[in-house]
Every structure is written in C-alpha cells, then in structure tokens.
Amino acid sequence: MNKNGLWMLGVAMTLSIIMGCSHTDYRQVDGTLDGPLPADTAPAEVMDAITNAQRYHQHDIMGDTANAVWVFSLDEVDLPNDRGVVDQRSTAGYGIVVMKGTVTTTFPHIRNVRQPQAAYDAATGNLWLTSSVMEGTGVQVERLYRIRFHDNDSAYIAGTIEPYDMQQALCQRLCYSIDGEQVTLYDGHRLIATATNTVSDMGGFDDEQPLWIGEQLAFDLSGNAPVLLVTPGVKFNTGLVLLYDDMPTLRATLSISDEGMTEVTDITLQDNE
C-alpha cells in the first residue's frame, strides 16, 4: 500500500472512531425491530373491492394546485352486490390515490391509517408519502415512499425508505450516558440533549440495556426534504414496555440519492423540545 493509501485508511479509521460510541462512558442504543418489516399487502377481499368498485370515497391528504398533483386516502368503495344494489365497502385502511393533471393512479397496497402525510418536490419530481406500518400505544413506525411520474403522468413507486434500515443507521450513531437519573444523548461524541428521568416506581433503569429505539420512527415532510423523527424509549427493571414521557424527540437529517440510497447525516433535538 502506498503512502496515499495509508493516509486514506488512517482518515477512515479516525472518522469511524469520531462518529462511533468509542468513549468508555458512552453506550450505543439498541433497536426493537428485529429485521425488515414486511411490505404492505392489502387482503384479497380489499383488492377485489377496489378492483371492482364503481366509485371511490376518499379524502384529501395533499393538494398542490400549482403543480397539479394531488394525493387522496381511499376510505370506502361503492360495490354492487349479488342483487345489483350498491353497497359501501370499507377498504380496511388500505389504498392511496395519486393524481397528476387528469391522470389517476391507485396504489391499493399502501396503508392509509394514522393520517399519512404527502409532499411534492417539483424541483426533483419526487412525491413523498408516509405510511404507518406499526401503530399502537407508544408505537408509531412509518415507511416513506418515493413516488415519481412517467411521461404520461401516471405514478409509480420509485423506492421506499424502510424503518428497519433507519433504525440500524441510527444505532451506529446514537449514543448515551447515564448519571443518576440524567440521560445524555450524543451523535457520536457530539452532545444532542439531556433528559431527566422522573419515573421512580419501576425499579430503576434496566441493568443490561436501558435505552432503545425503533418503536417511534416517523417522518416530517414539512421542510425542503424528509426528516426522520425518533424518540428513544426507556426500559426499566420492572415493566414490559418502554416508556417515553421523559425522553426528547430527535431529528435525523437524511441524504437521499437518486438511486434511493439513504444516509443519516446529522441528529439534532426537535425544535419544540
């Protein structure tokens, strides 16, 4: 290996040490998601209802009149029964309709529960759409779709940003230290935020791994580019669920290439914290 090669290797190792949780007082967060989540798939009866519907009942998610792009949530369909009478059939939380100009494209498999968001970036031609893949008490996990348009204005899914991939990327960067009841969060060695635990009846922080991410991974589409929102959860020695009341929400800035490669470039505190 020549001198330039050795120098580059040294730089790479130094950067790895800087970004990782190499400090002896720091620990890496762990992830609750064991692996990639399955793709959205509408049940057969829902697919049949959407395919044979005479009319859609939908509500607006996004309307960009300047660029003639609209996104709708498909809630119910009109479907004739065996007697020829039209019944309204629920889509059971599935179905997104995208319209550009006068051309409509239906995505029956995308889930539309938990108030999905959409944003159109005219400069790149990307339509971003969030879809809940896990929800419940203390749980909000979203998948992000990148939708683009053919020359005839029909829409297609160009890629997805998967929550498991985002969890794993954050686990490489997000570190913490605990001093008494105070939890300090770091992006590598850079301090992000400090939170004070107020829970006193759960036997104290878990001895093995008290800080986890993966149950709260959502996206903010209000800015110029999608931002990942993550809230760490605390595990205690007693109790079966993670608690979030004292933990801050963090913003992870993303770099998304045209090929769909996604990288976390920065982690900061949510502005309203």
C-alpha positions as CSV (number, residue, x, y, z in Angstrom):
1,M,0.0,0.0,0.0
2,N,1.4,3.4,-0.9
3,K,1.5,6.5,1.3
4,N,-1.7,8.0,-0.1
5,G,-3.5,4.7,0.6
6,L,-2.2,4.5,4.2
7,W,-3.2,8.2,4.7
8,M,-6.8,7.5,3.4
9,L,-7.0,4.4,5.6
10,G,-6.0,6.4,8.6
11,V,-8.6,9.1,7.9
12,A,-11.3,6.5,7.5
13,M,-10.3,4.9,10.8
14,T,-10.3,8.3,12.6
15,L,-13.7,9.2,11.2
16,S,-15.1,5.9,12.4
17,I,-13.8,6.5,15.9
18,I,-15.1,10.0,16.0
19,M,-18.6,9.0,14.8
20,G,-18.9,5.8,16.9
21,C,-19.6,5.4,20.6
22,S,-15.9,4.7,21.4
23,H,-15.8,6.7,24.6
24,T,-15.7,4.4,27.6
25,D,-18.6,6.3,29.3
26,Y,-20.9,6.1,26.2
27,R,-23.1,3.2,25.2
28,Q,-25.0,2.6,21.9
29,V,-28.8,2.5,21.9
30,D,-30.3,-0.8,20.8
31,G,-33.1,-1.4,18.3
32,T,-36.5,-3.0,19.0
33,L,-37.0,-4.0,15.3
34,D,-35.5,-7.5,14.8
35,G,-35.5,-7.2,11.0
36,P,-37.1,-5.6,7.9
37,L,-40.8,-5.2,8.1
38,P,-43.0,-7.0,5.5
39,A,-44.2,-5.0,2.5
40,D,-47.7,-3.6,2.7
41,T,-50.2,-6.1,1.1
42,A,-53.9,-5.5,1.0
43,P,-56.1,-8.5,1.8
44,A,-57.7,-10.3,-1.1
45,E,-61.2,-9.1,-0.3
46,V,-60.0,-5.5,-0.2
47,M,-58.2,-5.9,-3.6
48,D,-61.3,-7.4,-5.0
49,A,-63.5,-4.5,-3.8
50,I,-61.1,-1.8,-5.1
51,T,-60.7,-3.6,-8.4
52,N,-64.5,-3.9,-9.0
53,A,-65.6,-0.6,-7.4
54,Q,-68.0,1.6,-9.3
55,R,-66.9,4.7,-7.2
56,Y,-64.3,5.6,-4.7
57,H,-65.0,7.5,-1.5
58,Q,-61.8,9.3,-0.5
59,H,-60.4,12.3,1.4
60,D,-57.6,14.7,0.7
61,I,-54.1,14.1,2.0
62,M,-52.3,16.7,-0.1
63,G,-53.2,19.1,-2.9
64,D,-50.5,21.0,-4.9
65,T,-52.6,23.0,-7.4
66,A,-49.5,24.9,-8.7
67,N,-48.0,21.6,-9.9
68,A,-51.4,19.8,-10.4
69,V,-50.5,17.0,-8.0
70,W,-53.0,15.5,-5.5
71,V,-53.0,12.7,-3.0
72,F,-56.0,11.0,-1.6
73,S,-56.8,8.4,1.1
74,L,-59.1,5.7,-0.2
75,D,-61.6,5.0,2.6
76,E,-64.6,3.2,1.0
77,V,-65.8,2.0,-2.4
78,D,-69.2,1.5,-4.0
79,L,-69.6,-2.1,-4.9
80,P,-72.7,-3.8,-6.5
81,N,-73.9,-6.9,-4.6
82,D,-75.5,-10.0,-6.0
83,R,-78.8,-8.3,-6.2
84,G,-77.4,-5.4,-8.2
85,V,-77.7,-3.0,-5.2
86,V,-74.7,-0.8,-4.5
87,D,-73.1,-1.3,-1.1
88,Q,-70.4,0.7,0.5
89,R,-67.4,-1.4,1.4
90,S,-64.5,-0.3,3.7
91,T,-61.0,-0.6,2.3
92,A,-59.9,-1.6,5.8
93,G,-57.1,1.0,6.0
94,Y,-55.6,0.4,2.6
95,G,-55.4,2.4,-0.6
96,I,-53.8,5.6,-1.8
97,V,-54.8,7.5,-4.9
98,V,-52.3,9.8,-6.7
99,M,-53.4,12.3,-9.4
100,K,-51.3,14.4,-11.7
101,G,-53.1,16.5,-14.1
102,T,-56.0,14.4,-15.1
103,V,-54.3,11.0,-14.7
104,T,-55.1,9.0,-11.7
105,T,-53.1,6.1,-10.2
106,T,-54.3,3.8,-7.4
107,F,-51.9,2.1,-5.0
108,P,-54.2,-0.4,-3.3
109,H,-51.5,-2.0,-1.1
110,I,-50.3,1.2,0.7
111,R,-51.8,1.6,4.1
112,N,-53.6,4.9,4.9
113,V,-54.2,4.8,8.6
114,R,-52.8,7.2,11.2
115,Q,-53.1,10.3,9.0
116,P,-50.5,9.8,6.3
117,Q,-48.6,12.9,5.0
118,A,-47.5,13.8,1.5
119,A,-45.3,16.5,-0.1
120,Y,-44.4,17.1,-3.7
121,D,-40.9,18.4,-4.6
122,A,-41.3,20.0,-8.1
123,A,-37.5,20.5,-8.3
124,T,-36.7,16.8,-8.1
125,G,-40.1,15.4,-9.2
126,N,-40.3,13.3,-6.0
127,L,-43.6,12.9,-4.3
128,W,-43.0,11.8,-0.7
129,L,-45.7,9.8,1.1
130,T,-45.7,8.4,4.7
131,S,-47.5,5.2,5.6
132,S,-47.9,3.7,9.0
133,V,-46.5,0.1,9.3
134,M,-46.9,-0.3,13.1
135,E,-49.1,1.6,15.4
136,G,-50.4,1.3,19.0
137,T,-50.0,2.7,22.4
138,G,-46.5,4.3,22.4
139,V,-45.8,2.9,18.9
140,Q,-45.6,4.9,15.7
141,V,-43.5,3.4,12.9
142,E,-43.7,4.7,9.4
143,R,-42.4,3.7,5.9
144,L,-41.6,6.5,3.5
145,Y,-42.5,6.1,-0.2
146,R,-40.8,8.0,-3.0
147,I,-43.3,8.3,-5.9
148,R,-42.4,9.6,-9.3
149,F,-44.3,10.1,-12.6
150,H,-44.0,8.7,-16.0
151,D,-44.1,10.9,-19.1
152,N,-47.9,10.2,-19.3
153,D,-48.3,11.5,-15.7
154,S,-49.1,8.0,-14.3
155,A,-47.4,7.5,-10.9
156,Y,-45.1,4.7,-9.8
157,I,-43.2,3.8,-6.6
158,A,-39.6,4.6,-7.3
159,G,-38.4,3.5,-3.8
160,T,-39.0,3.2,-0.1
161,I,-37.2,4.3,3.0
162,E,-37.6,1.4,5.4
163,P,-37.8,1.9,9.2
164,Y,-35.5,-1.0,10.0
165,D,-32.8,0.5,7.8
166,M,-33.2,3.8,9.6
167,Q,-33.1,2.1,13.0
168,Q,-29.9,0.4,12.1
169,A,-28.3,3.6,10.8
170,L,-29.2,5.4,14.0
171,C,-27.9,2.7,16.2
172,Q,-24.5,3.3,14.7
173,R,-24.5,6.9,15.6
174,L,-26.8,7.4,18.6
175,C,-25.0,7.0,22.0
176,Y,-25.9,7.8,25.6
177,S,-24.6,8.1,29.1
178,I,-26.4,7.9,32.4
179,D,-25.6,9.8,35.6
180,G,-28.1,9.1,38.3
181,E,-31.5,10.0,36.8
182,Q,-29.9,12.1,34.0
183,V,-29.7,10.6,30.4
184,T,-27.5,12.4,28.0
185,L,-27.8,11.7,24.2
186,Y,-24.9,12.0,21.7
187,D,-24.5,11.9,18.0
188,G,-21.1,10.2,18.1
189,H,-19.3,12.3,20.6
190,R,-21.4,15.4,20.0
191,L,-24.0,16.2,22.7
192,I,-27.5,16.4,21.5
193,A,-29.8,16.6,24.5
194,T,-30.1,15.8,28.2
195,A,-33.2,14.4,29.8
196,T,-34.1,13.7,33.5
197,N,-36.0,10.6,34.4
198,T,-39.0,11.1,36.7
199,V,-40.1,7.5,36.9
200,S,-39.5,6.3,40.5
201,D,-41.6,3.1,40.8
202,M,-40.1,0.9,38.1
203,G,-37.0,-0.5,39.8
204,G,-34.6,1.9,38.2
205,F,-33.0,1.7,34.7
206,D,-32.6,-1.7,33.2
207,D,-29.3,-3.2,34.1
208,E,-28.4,-4.6,30.7
209,Q,-29.8,-2.1,28.1
210,P,-31.9,0.8,29.3
211,L,-32.2,2.8,26.1
212,W,-33.9,1.6,22.8
213,I,-35.2,3.0,19.6
214,G,-37.5,1.5,16.9
215,E,-41.0,1.9,18.3
216,Q,-41.2,5.6,17.4
217,L,-39.8,6.3,13.9
218,A,-41.8,8.8,11.9
219,F,-41.1,11.3,9.1
220,D,-41.6,15.1,8.9
221,L,-42.4,16.3,5.4
222,S,-42.9,20.0,6.3
223,G,-39.5,21.2,5.1
224,N,-37.5,21.1,1.9
225,A,-36.6,17.4,2.4
226,P,-37.9,14.5,4.5
227,V,-36.6,14.4,8.1
228,L,-36.7,11.3,10.3
229,L,-38.2,11.8,13.8
230,V,-37.1,9.3,16.5
231,T,-37.9,9.2,20.2
232,P,-35.8,6.8,22.4
233,G,-37.7,4.7,24.9
234,V,-36.5,3.8,28.4
235,K,-36.6,0.2,29.7
236,F,-36.7,-0.3,33.5
237,N,-36.0,-3.3,35.6
238,T,-39.8,-3.9,36.1
239,G,-42.4,-3.5,33.4
240,L,-42.8,-4.9,30.0
241,V,-43.0,-1.8,27.8
242,L,-40.7,1.1,27.0
243,L,-41.6,4.5,28.5
244,Y,-41.2,7.7,26.5
245,D,-42.6,10.5,28.8
246,D,-39.2,12.0,29.7
247,M,-37.4,11.4,26.5
248,P,-36.9,14.1,23.8
249,T,-37.8,13.7,20.1
250,L,-34.7,13.8,17.8
251,R,-34.5,14.9,14.2
252,A,-32.3,12.9,11.8
253,T,-31.4,14.7,8.7
254,L,-31.3,12.4,5.6
255,S,-29.3,12.4,2.4
256,I,-31.2,10.5,-0.2
257,S,-29.6,9.8,-3.6
258,D,-31.4,9.4,-6.9
259,E,-30.7,5.7,-6.6
260,G,-32.6,5.6,-3.3
261,M,-29.5,5.2,-1.0
262,T,-30.3,6.9,2.3
263,E,-27.8,8.1,4.8
264,V,-28.3,9.8,8.2
265,T,-26.1,12.9,8.1
266,D,-27.0,14.7,11.4
267,I,-29.0,14.2,14.5
268,T,-30.4,17.2,16.4
269,L,-33.0,18.0,19.0
270,Q,-36.5,18.6,17.8
271,D,-37.1,22.4,17.8
272,N,-40.1,22.3,20.1
273,E,-38.4,20.3,22.8
